[in-house]
Amino acid sequence: MAELNVTKQMRVETLQKAFNRRFGATLRVYKGQHFADKDIQLGELSDNASGTIICKRGLIVEDFEKAFFAKFGVKVQVATPDNSALSKNNVTLVTAGK
């Protein structure tokens, strides 16, 4: 089953690769209005980062993006597998990767 545990100690690049392997979609991670540096840890992007998020295959994109911001204080967006467009908000993470 596609599941991903995300902690504030994860590096952006590690998260993006794991997200793509698990769900097939691309994960865009932001620092402010710009893409975050791939070598930085999630906890370094926000003073509010705490805990862990467990991302399951049936999670809706919009719910995932909101939960990620609430838990880590970091904006993320799910994009298509080729990163050419943003995914629809009302589909699951697995559907976004197809």
Phi, psi and chi 1 to 4 in degrees:
 res  aa     phi    psi   chi1   chi2   chi3   chi4
   1 MET       -  137.6 -179.7  156.3  121.1      -
   2 ALA   -75.2  114.6      -      -      -      -
   3 GLU  -147.5  145.2 -174.8  175.3  -70.3      -
   4 LEU  -138.7  126.4  176.4   63.4      -      -
   5 ASN   -96.9  122.8  -65.7  -31.3      -      -
   6 VAL  -113.4  128.4 -178.0      -      -      -
   7 THR  -121.8  163.3   66.6      -      -      -
   8 LYS   -70.8  -13.6   67.6  179.6 -173.8  175.8
   9 GLN   -81.9  -12.4  -69.2   81.2   19.1      -
  10 MET   -68.0  141.9  -71.0 -176.7   82.8      -
  11 ARG   -81.0  151.0  -63.7 -155.9  176.3  -81.3
  12 VAL   -55.7  -47.7  169.8      -      -      -
  13 GLU   -62.5  -41.1 -176.9  175.0   35.7      -
  14 THR   -62.0  -44.5  -56.5      -      -      -
  15 LEU   -61.0  -47.0  169.5   61.0      -      -
  16 GLN   -63.0  -41.8  -70.7  173.8  -39.2      -
  17 LYS   -66.2  -44.4  -73.6  179.7  178.9  179.9
  18 ALA   -64.3  -40.6      -      -      -      -
  19 PHE   -61.6  -44.6 -170.8   86.5      -      -
  20 ASN   -64.6  -42.1 -176.2  -96.5      -      -
  21 ARG   -63.5  -42.1  -83.8 -165.8  -47.4  -88.1
  22 ARG   -75.4  -41.5  -60.0  -70.5 -168.9  -51.0
  23 PHE  -116.1  -14.9  -55.0  113.6      -      -
  24 GLY    85.6  -11.0      -      -      -      -
  25 ALA   -95.3  169.1      -      -      -      -
  26 THR   -98.3  140.5  -57.5      -      -      -
  27 LEU  -112.2  120.9 -176.0   64.5      -      -
  28 ARG   -95.7  127.8  -61.9  177.8 -177.5 -179.7
  29 VAL  -116.4  132.3 -179.4      -      -      -
  30 TYR  -115.1  150.0  -65.2   88.6      -      -
  31 LYS  -121.1  102.6 -178.7  175.2 -176.9  177.0
  32 GLY    69.3 -128.1      -      -      -      -
  33 GLN   -97.1    2.7  -65.6 -178.5  -15.2      -
  34 HIS  -115.0  160.8  -56.5  -76.1      -      -
  35 PHE   -65.4  140.9  -70.8  123.4      -      -
  36 ALA   -73.8  150.0      -      -      -      -
  37 ASP   -62.0  133.2 -178.3   -6.1      -      -
  38 LYS   -66.5  -20.8  -67.5 -176.7 -177.9  -71.6
  39 ASP   -91.2   -2.9  -66.7  -33.8      -      -
  40 ILE   -89.4  148.8 -162.3  166.3      -      -
  41 GLN   -81.1  149.7  -70.6 -177.9  -16.3      -
  42 LEU   -56.3  -39.3  -67.6  173.9      -      -
  43 GLY   -63.8  -21.4      -      -      -      -
  44 GLU   -83.0  -11.3  -64.1  175.4   66.5      -
  45 LEU   -84.9  -17.0  -67.5  172.9      -      -
  46 SER  -153.3  145.5  170.4      -      -      -
  47 ASP   -76.6  -12.5  -66.3  -26.0      -      -
  48 ASN   -96.5    3.3  -59.9  -30.8      -      -
  49 ALA   -67.4  131.4      -      -      -      -
  50 SER  -158.3  154.4   65.8      -      -      -
  51 GLY    72.3 -156.7      -      -      -      -
  52 THR  -136.8  146.9  -59.3      -      -      -
  53 ILE  -116.4  133.3  -67.9  179.4      -      -
  54 ILE  -105.1  114.4  -60.6  172.4      -      -
  55 CYS   -98.9  119.8  -50.3      -      -      -
  56 LYS  -108.3  157.4  -63.5 -173.1  177.7 -171.4
  57 ARG   -58.1  -30.6   62.7 -177.2  -64.1  128.1
  58 GLY   -86.7   -0.2      -      -      -      -
  59 LEU   -67.4  134.8 -171.4   59.3      -      -
  60 ILE   -76.5  140.2  -58.6  -64.3      -      -
  61 VAL   -51.6  -50.9  168.0      -      -      -
  62 GLU   -60.6  -41.0 -177.6  176.2   26.9      -
  63 ASP   -65.9  -39.8  -65.4  -20.6      -      -
  64 PHE   -62.1  -47.8  165.4   72.5      -      -
  65 GLU   -62.4  -40.9  -67.3  172.6   -8.0      -
  66 LYS   -68.4  -42.7  -73.8  179.2  179.6  178.6
  67 ALA   -65.1  -38.5      -      -      -      -
  68 PHE   -62.9  -44.3 -158.0   96.6      -      -
  69 PHE   -66.1  -41.3 -173.5   79.8      -      -
  70 ALA   -64.5  -38.4      -      -      -      -
  71 LYS   -82.0  -41.2 -174.9   61.5   99.1  172.5
  72 PHE  -112.1  -11.9  -64.2  118.3      -      -
  73 GLY    69.5   24.8      -      -      -      -
  74 VAL  -123.5  131.7  175.5      -      -      -
  75 LYS   -81.4  132.5 -179.8 -179.4  176.9 -176.1
  76 VAL  -131.5  156.2  -65.3      -      -      -
  77 GLN  -138.4  138.8  -69.4 -175.6  -52.2      -
  78 VAL   -89.9  130.2  177.9      -      -      -
  79 ALA  -120.7  169.7      -      -      -      -
  80 THR   -61.8  162.9   56.9      -      -      -
  81 PRO   -55.0  -34.4  -28.6   36.5      -      -
  82 ASP   -90.7    3.7   65.0   -3.0      -      -
  83 ASN    62.2   26.6 -158.2   16.5      -      -
  84 SER   -90.3  -17.3   62.8      -      -      -
  85 ALA  -157.0  159.0      -      -      -      -
  86 LEU   -75.6  148.7  -66.5  177.1      -      -
  87 SER   -73.4  158.1  172.6      -      -      -
  88 LYS   -69.8  144.4  -66.1 -179.1  179.7 -179.6
  89 ASN   -72.9  -21.9  -77.2  -27.4      -      -
  90 ASN   -98.3   14.3   61.5  -13.9      -      -
  91 VAL  -107.2  162.8  -59.9      -      -      -
  92 THR   -76.9  165.0   64.6      -      -      -
  93 LEU   -60.1  -40.2  -65.6  176.7      -      -
  94 VAL   -67.0  -41.5  169.2      -      -      -
  95 THR   -63.8  -35.2  -57.5      -      -      -
  96 ALA   -63.0  -26.2      -      -      -      -
  97 GLY   -88.7    4.4      -      -      -      -
  98 LYS  -102.0      -  -66.4 -177.8  179.4  178.8
